[in-house]
Structure formats: C-alpha cells, structure tokens
Amino acid sequence: MISQLIFAFAIIVPSTYAFRIACWYTNWSQYRPGAGKFFPGNIDPNLCTHIYYAFANVGLENGEWGLQMIEWNDEAKYAEMMALKKINPKLKVLLAAGGWNHGTATFNSMSKQRSTRAQFLKNVISFLRKYNFDGLDYDWEYPGDANRGSGPETKQQFSDLVKESREAFDAEAALSGSERLLVTASVGVTAEKAKNGYDIPVMNKYLDWTNLMTYDLHGAWENFLGHNSPLYPRSDETYPQNQLNAHVSVEYWIAQGYDPANLLLGVGSYGRSFTMQDANRHDLGDPASRAGSPGPFTRENGFLGYYEVCQNAWPSVFNSEHKVPYAYDKVSLQWVGYDDMTSMRIKADYVCANQLGGIHMWALDMDDFSGQFCKHGMNYPLLRTINAGLQACSSQPSTPAPTDAPTQAPTTAPTQAPTAAPTQKPTQAPTAAPTQSPTAAPTQKPTQAPTQAPTQAPTAAPTHKPTAAPTAAPTQAPTAAPTQAPTAAPTQPPTTAANGEFVCPSESGYFPHPSNCRKFYHCAMNKAFNKICPKGTYYNPKTYLCDYEYNVPSCANGSPIVIEPFVCPSDGIFPDPDDIGCYYNCANGNPFHLCCLNGLVFDTQDLICRFALPEEREITFP
C-alpha cells in the first residue's frame, strides 16, 4: 500500500547549513479548488534557502524588451512573497522567466543582438529592484532545440545572455552598493539538450548555479509505463532509455566542466500517471494505453500531485534500481510513478555523496503543504525530508561525537533581530480562469521503450504504527533522524571494533545504539555517525524513526498520552501549545504549522520570533 506512516515528530531544521534548497512557487496554484488552493502565505520560509516565483514573461513593452507579469494579481503576490523574509531574513526570492508554456520566440528575438540584450537587462534590473527580488532565473525551454522553435544559433545567444547578465548585475551592485542580484538557469538535462543548447563552461563561469530539471523524464507522451524522475538506470534498460535518469545527467554535466557544488538536483513533488493496457501488467516498461486520469486538485491528465497520490490506497512498489516508487490500481487501470519520503531521502543522500550544491523542488503546492492529506503527522513531508537529509550530511563531524551529547550543537543565534510573524492570510482566489497552466509538459521524448520489464517484486509495506495517539509531542525533532522507513531491514547485527567504535554492518542505513535507547547510528558510505533522538523519544529499530517510548517496548517506561490536533480559534497567528519554537498561521480556518529559525522561540505575547532565554534553551534544544 502507499505509505501512510504517522510520524511521532515534526522535522524541524535550521536554515544555516551550506546546501541550497530552492523551492518553486507557481502563480497559478491559487486557482485550484478547495483545500488545494495555494498562496505565498502557505509557505514555510524556514524550509527553503531560496524560492523561485514562477513565472514572468519575456516581452516587448513600449518598444523595449523587459519582464512582464502574467497573472492579474502578481504584484500583490510579489509583496506577500517578500513578507516571508521577515520570518526568515536569510531567505532569497528569485523571479523565474519563461517556462514550458512561454515558448521560445521572445527569447530568440531578445537575445539575438547585444543591443537588445543590454536593453532587456537594464529593464530587468529595474523590475527586480522595484519588487525586491534577489535575482533572476532563465527557464528558456530550450535554446538550440529546433523542435521547440530555437535554432542552433541560439546556443551562442543564450551563452551571451548568461555572460552579460552576470556582468550587468555585477556592475549594478558596484554602482548602487546593493547586494548583487543572483542569476541562475533551469535546464534540460540530457546530453542532446546540453550539446545543442548550452555552453557549459560559460554557464559554470557566470551563473551562480544551475538547476538540473531531472524530472519529466517519462510521461504519457510515451506508450509504456515510465517513472517521472528515476535516480539511476535499470539494468534492463537499453540506450537511450538508460540515459533518462538523474545520475547520468549529473555525471554528464560534471564531465563537461560544471562545478558540482553549483549543480542543484531537481526533484518533483508530483508523479506522472498512465492508464495501463492490462491490469496484470504493471511493471516499469509495460504498455500504457493513454494518460492517467486527472487528480481532484491538479486536474491534469497524466499528472498527480503527491498530496493526491498519497490518498490512494493502491499497492506500491519501490524499484531498487531506479530508487523510486510507483503505485497502481488494477480496477481503474491507473498507474503513477512518483517520489515519496524514502526516495527523497535517498536523493538527498545522493546530493551529499556527490557534493552537489543542493536540491530544487518543483513545486511547493503539490507537497502535502497543509499536512491534512497524507496523514504523516506533519506538513511538507517531502520538503522536510529533503531538509533533514541535507542537514544530516552538512553537519556530520569528521569523527563521531561523544556518546553523551548530540552530534550537533545548536547553531549560533542570528545577527539580525527576529521580526514579526506574518499577520496576513491568503487571499481569496478569483473566479476567473487561470491564464497559464502548469509547466508540466515533457522535457524530452525517449525514442525507444525498454526491452524487458523489471523483475523486482513489490516490497512490503510498513506494518508498524502507533497503536494509540500520544498526548505530548517532543520539543524538538532530531537533527538527522530518518524520515521514512527503508524498504528492507538490515540483515546484519551491529558490530563494534576493537577500539570500541561502531562498525557499519552495511554501506548505508540506520542502526540502534547497543546501550542507549535515545541514540542510533547513521551509516553512509561505510562511515558511522552518532545521532540522538529528542528528549522524550527513543530510536525505534522497527520503523527507523525517533518514536514515543511506548512504541519501543524494550525501552518504554511510561504511559502514553494524547496530543489533540490544533484547532484555529480564528484567522491569525497563534503559539504552538506543544513547542515554544513554533506557531500556527491560521488562514480560512486551516492551521499552517511554522517554526522559528534555529536558536529562536516564539513569543506568545508579542507574536514574534525572539532569542531564547537560558531557561528556555534546554526545552527547545536538548
């Protein structure tokens, strides 16, 4: 079954580690029905280092090239987005220009001559400064792609545009004394796309980073079941199918000279769906008859948000080669390849192991942003998993920490005083239809189907869950606890070397401490790191999670208690009664759980995040 684990804690992470976590906001998600509506006020700004506002158009206005708003209320949404910086002053917000539906014609024309590029950049700088954006992303899909309308000459035009953008941003910052505007690009990831459209050494030199769009690698434009975003190829795939995965794309870009520290791996909070031809043929590579049925919120054939997928009681399979799950229903013949918390953690570990620059997630509005759909006990389960995974490796010590202390001390307090929490609530969506649809079209079409279906059988669904709801939450999430159980338990018992140090029984995984119930080991590439669960929780070797005492029989010594779900008394800001570092932003009767930056607590009188007093630090940061 599709995993419906109920977690005993919320993953709370600091925003101080080196990896970038870039989150996409789509300005058409406000038009979704009911609980699927999404606004800037639904964003937890402490879960992202950067936010991309998608999209703006490239166009002519009064005879000059510049950026153009798309939605009728973009200007108001810009202001709501910038208000998030009051909660997280380190947050950067970039405006993305282009997208699949934008097409290539205006990019082609604007970038053709140096004079038109210079005019465009002059107006871009004015636009970004006016609305307090921190930079610009080029989402030109794709330079050098004749099938999309960009000829071979546009490869050089894009390189010139990238180079001159950085030079113009440098010059403007030097003249104004303002922090330099960032410039990034979101790119097609196959070798063909790169050869035809991207001068990779130039991009490496002038861009702050590049977002690899390692999703939409398969979809209903094909006649076989394929996964949206596989991490690795399968052994039964042949060329060119075995090129359509994140690992091959990452290796190619690095081999062509791009600094891995400035490559962001793309992940999707959605899946690509199909209608199966045969109810008994549901493996990867089996035939598909057409796109899958639309979901109730995203309402697009062949496409389902994670918060739609997780509500289906379909059998799920975790493919051990692709490192991603898929689910299917024999009755309706529906099939979807998606990412869940397990695959997101694996991808975060991949970013760590390959020393990439971070992850960008398309998009915020399709994760379980309210926490009411997937019953994981938290909002943003996918994004929180990414945060936990990247934080775990960015904070790993060179040698294991002492056994009587957490592996990471609380980070230093920010140098800027905390500001008030937001008081605005999401605005009501208009009745007019959206003027742009999601950029959910394919990035490239494979030309050959796999010749053989995989032989891997479905893995067993987790069978352990709390038997009764707890009555008090831990005061802080672990710094590096796993976010979802692996698909298979370790087969070897923990071992200890002669010097007393823990020896990993396998290359990666989570293992209990032999004598301390709160502690566990995280093994990565055969290296063991000491980890500790929050006060009031123990490491559960059955679920690989920090869990309440009564769920760990060998360690339990207390009676379970019950946490009542938070009910909004009205719209506004309210402290979290179970965690002094967090609060609820109630909008339209829905509670959105947010937390202060690491080292801060939420003041119940002034309704702001402030520095913790000495007596509060032990409660918040065990």
Buried (B, 14 or more C-beta within 10 A) or exposed (E): EBBBBEBBBBBBBBBBBEBBBBBBBBBBBBBBEEBBBBBBBBBBBBBBBBBBBBBBBBBBEEEEBBBBBBBEBBEEBBEBBBBBBBBBBBBBBBBBBBBBBBBBEBBBBBBBEEEBBEBBBBBBBEBBEEBEBBBBBBBBBBBBBEEBEBBEEBBBBBBBBBBBBBEBBBEBBEEEEEEBBBBBBBBBBBBBBBEBBBBBEBBBBBBBBBBBBBBBBBBBBBEBBBBBBBBBBBEBBEEBBBBBBBBBBBEBBBEBEBBBEBBBBBBBBBBBBBBBBEEEBBBBBBBBEBBBBBBBBBBBBBBBBBBBBBBBEBBBBBBBBBBBBBBBBBEBBBBBBBBBBBBBBBBBBBBBEBEBBBBBBBBBBBBBBBBEBBBBBBBBBBBBBBBBBBBBBBBBEEEBBEEEEBBBEBBEBBEEEBBBBBEBBBBEBEEEEBEBBBBBBBBBEBEEBBEEBBEBEBBEBBEEEBEEBBEEBBBBBBBBBBBBBBBEEBEEEBEEEEEEEBBBBEEBBBBBBEEBBBBBBBBBEEBBBBBBBBEBBBBBBBBBBBBBBBBBEEBBEEEBEEBEEBEBEEBBBBBBEBBBBBBBBBBBEBBBBBBBBBBBBBBEEEBBBBBBEEEBBEBBBB
